[in-house]
Amino acid sequence: MHRPTLARSLHRLGALTAAAFVVTVATAGPAAAHAEVEAKGARALDQNVALTFSAESESGSAGITKLEVILPEGITAGDITYKQGPDGWKLAPTSRGYTVSGPKLAVGEDAEYIVTVRQLPDAESLVFKTLQTYSDGKIDRWIQLDEEESGDGHGHGHPAPRLDLKPAAPGAKAVSPSPAEEPTASSEPTAQSPTPASSAKPAADSGEDDDGMPLAVPIGIGAAVLVIGCGAWWLKGRRAGGA
């Protein structure tokens, strides 16, 4: 009696264990998906730093076609140089960062690419919010910050790629703006172009009196008065001589 009962108990325990294993595997799958950014040993204010981005595919029917990155404060699209990525993919700047896109990847294939940053800002960490677009129009939004992650407590959220930086090296300083952003010598004469016009104005004013009337008008009036006066004096003298 005891042996059959023990056998049945072990059989039931084995079935329950197998079921629990299946449930665990099934629920653990989504937690593996993520988007990341890596730069081994990166320090604040480091220059020409290679950043490796990876975004896992969450679609079972469509391939990834584009990744849009929103750059953190202190980095602009002009600081980014595309180094390598999927075949046919290219980088294009945007008003808030850049996109890397091209022919769709195979279904289930992750997107990975590398860019070089001219200089990292003086910060403890950098967050690169990423929008991941598929060939069917679906978008995965890897934009959640640590304090915003809700998920289910098991990593099922969509955290934004985050890069933690070491303190800046002793003596490290922020580089000066690129030459294209500085005023050029050729632009200086343009700023002074009104000068010739201002020198021409006094010359134009020299033909006018304080009331804006041309000087020729009062001169002409004076000459006419003088001629009339002389004519009257001559006529008066002639009449007196005739008398």
C-alpha angles and dihedrals in degrees: 000000000000098000097055090047092051091048092051090049092051091048092052092047091052092051092050091049092052091049092050090051092052092050091048093052093046094052095041095061100079092048091068095065115099147135120236144181123205136187110162113228094356116172131197111270092018113150131225093011120178112224119197115206126192130180122186121223116245097180126095094192110034138050128232113260106170144016119199116197125199106209121225122242112286096036125083132188088255089063092058125090121185111233108172143332144139117341112279095010120132138188122240125182121236135190091265103028133310146293130229112200146148143127113356117268123234116281108276094014116132121230117238130173142154130226132179121229118211091219135345116234123247097267141121094233140000128216120206108193108207134198113202116201126197131205090255092056096257115140128206110204111211093184108113118122121216093258092046099051110119105161115132099291093266101086096271093133128096106250118188117246108268129195118198114207132207118231115281117272116259110279095012113147137183111266119241119260116279115270090250090065095052124085111265127223092241091063095058098075089052090060090053096045094108089067097086091049091053092051090052094056098069088053090054091046092053090079094057135068126227092280093053092253116136112253090231090071099062090039090054092047091050092050091050092050090049093050092048091048093050091047092052092048092049093048092048091051092050093052091050091051092050091053 
